[in-house]
């Protein structure tokens, strides 16, 4: 069962580091885009702390849900596999968001 927690902690550490690094390169901007339309233009903005903290907070909620979904008496391999998959999806979502943000800021 400890493997489950390793995946969770590693994922949350990566998400937090990515958001913290992005916080440095967005500079003094107060609001950041949260969603882009089909034309590539932002459709709405949120305060910087919400924009950069959104996926890590969702990660905590989802990882906690997956961690408590383990079957008592099981070996935990299914939960660990699910945790790894969810972690990969969350990290990919954060990278896509930061890519879109960077593209928007550079112009």
The 8 nearest C-alpha neighbors of each residue, nearest first, counted from 0:
[[1, 75, 2, 3, 74, 4, 79, 76],
 [2, 0, 4, 3, 5, 75, 6, 79],
 [3, 1, 5, 0, 4, 79, 6, 75],
 [4, 2, 79, 1, 6, 5, 0, 7],
 [3, 5, 7, 1, 6, 2, 8, 0],
 [4, 6, 2, 8, 7, 3, 9, 1],
 [7, 5, 9, 3, 4, 8, 83, 10],
 [8, 6, 4, 10, 5, 9, 62, 11],
 [7, 9, 11, 5, 10, 6, 12, 4],
 [8, 10, 12, 6, 7, 11, 5, 13],
 [11, 9, 13, 7, 86, 12, 8, 6],
 [10, 12, 14, 8, 13, 9, 15, 7],
 [13, 11, 9, 15, 10, 14, 8, 16],
 [12, 14, 16, 10, 11, 15, 17, 9],
 [15, 13, 11, 17, 12, 16, 55, 10],
 [14, 16, 12, 18, 13, 17, 11, 19],
 [17, 15, 19, 13, 18, 14, 20, 12],
 [16, 18, 14, 20, 15, 19, 13, 21],
 [19, 17, 21, 15, 51, 16, 20, 22],
 [18, 20, 22, 16, 21, 17, 15, 23],
 [21, 19, 17, 22, 23, 18, 16, 24],
 [20, 22, 18, 24, 23, 19, 17, 25],
 [21, 23, 19, 20, 25, 24, 18, 26],
 [24, 22, 21, 20, 25, 26, 19, 27],
 [23, 25, 21, 26, 22, 20, 101, 27],
 [26, 24, 22, 23, 21, 28, 27, 104],
 [25, 27, 24, 28, 23, 22, 29, 21],
 [28, 26, 29, 25, 23, 24, 22, 30],
 [29, 27, 26, 30, 25, 31, 47, 46],
 [28, 30, 47, 46, 27, 31, 45, 48],
 [31, 29, 46, 47, 45, 28, 44, 32],
 [30, 32, 44, 45, 47, 50, 46, 33],
 [33, 31, 44, 41, 43, 34, 45, 30],
 [34, 32, 44, 43, 50, 45, 31, 35],
 [35, 33, 41, 42, 32, 43, 36, 44],
 [36, 34, 41, 42, 40, 39, 37, 33],
 [35, 37, 38, 39, 40, 42, 41, 34],
 [36, 38, 39, 35, 40, 41, 42, 34],
 [37, 39, 36, 40, 35, 41, 42, 34],
 [40, 38, 36, 37, 35, 41, 103, 99],
 [39, 41, 35, 36, 38, 42, 37, 103],
 [42, 40, 35, 34, 32, 43, 36, 39],
 [41, 43, 35, 34, 36, 40, 44, 32],
 [44, 42, 41, 32, 33, 34, 45, 35],
 [43, 45, 32, 31, 33, 30, 46, 42],
 [46, 44, 30, 31, 50, 49, 47, 33],
 [47, 45, 30, 49, 48, 29, 50, 31],
 [46, 48, 30, 50, 49, 29, 31, 51],
 [47, 49, 51, 50, 46, 52, 45, 53],
 [50, 48, 52, 46, 47, 51, 53, 45],
 [51, 49, 47, 48, 53, 52, 45, 46],
 [52, 50, 18, 48, 49, 53, 47, 22],
 [51, 53, 49, 55, 50, 48, 54, 56],
 [52, 54, 56, 50, 49, 55, 51, 57],
 [53, 55, 57, 56, 52, 58, 93, 89],
 [56, 54, 58, 57, 52, 14, 53, 15],
 [57, 55, 59, 58, 53, 54, 52, 60],
 [58, 56, 54, 60, 55, 59, 61, 53],
 [59, 57, 55, 61, 56, 60, 62, 54],
 [58, 60, 56, 62, 57, 61, 63, 55],
 [59, 61, 57, 63, 58, 62, 64, 56],
 [60, 62, 64, 58, 63, 59, 57, 65],
 [63, 61, 65, 59, 64, 60, 58, 66],
 [64, 62, 66, 60, 61, 65, 59, 67],
 [63, 65, 61, 62, 67, 66, 60, 68],
 [64, 66, 62, 68, 63, 67, 61, 82],
 [67, 65, 63, 64, 68, 62, 69, 3],
 [68, 66, 64, 69, 65, 63, 70, 62],
 [67, 69, 65, 66, 64, 70, 78, 63],
 [70, 68, 67, 78, 66, 71, 75, 65],
 [69, 71, 73, 72, 68, 75, 78, 74],
 [72, 70, 73, 69, 74, 75, 68, 67],
 [71, 73, 70, 74, 75, 69, 0, 76],
 [74, 72, 75, 70, 71, 69, 76, 77],
 [73, 75, 76, 72, 0, 77, 70, 71],
 [76, 74, 78, 0, 73, 77, 79, 69],
 [75, 77, 79, 78, 74, 80, 0, 73],
 [78, 76, 80, 79, 75, 81, 74, 69],
 [77, 79, 81, 75, 80, 76, 69, 82],
 [78, 80, 3, 82, 76, 77, 81, 75],
 [79, 81, 77, 83, 78, 82, 76, 84],
 [82, 80, 78, 84, 79, 83, 85, 77],
 [81, 83, 79, 85, 80, 84, 86, 78],
 [82, 84, 86, 80, 81, 85, 6, 79],
 [85, 83, 81, 87, 86, 82, 80, 88],
 [84, 86, 88, 82, 87, 83, 81, 89],
 [87, 85, 83, 89, 84, 10, 88, 82],
 [86, 88, 84, 90, 85, 89, 91, 83],
 [87, 89, 91, 85, 86, 90, 92, 84],
 [90, 88, 92, 86, 91, 87, 85, 93],
 [89, 91, 93, 87, 92, 88, 86, 94],
 [90, 92, 88, 94, 89, 93, 87, 95],
 [93, 91, 89, 95, 90, 94, 88, 96],
 [94, 92, 96, 90, 91, 95, 97, 89],
 [93, 95, 91, 97, 96, 92, 98, 90],
 [96, 94, 98, 92, 93, 97, 91, 99],
 [97, 95, 93, 99, 94, 98, 100, 92],
 [96, 98, 100, 94, 99, 95, 101, 93],
 [99, 97, 95, 101, 100, 96, 94, 102],
 [98, 100, 102, 96, 97, 101, 103, 95],
 [101, 99, 97, 103, 98, 102, 96, 104],
 [100, 102, 104, 98, 103, 99, 97, 105],
 [103, 101, 99, 105, 100, 104, 106, 98],
 [104, 102, 100, 106, 101, 105, 99, 40],
 [105, 103, 101, 106, 102, 100, 25, 99],
 [106, 104, 102, 103, 101, 100, 99, 25],
 [105, 103, 104, 102, 101, 100, 99, 40]]
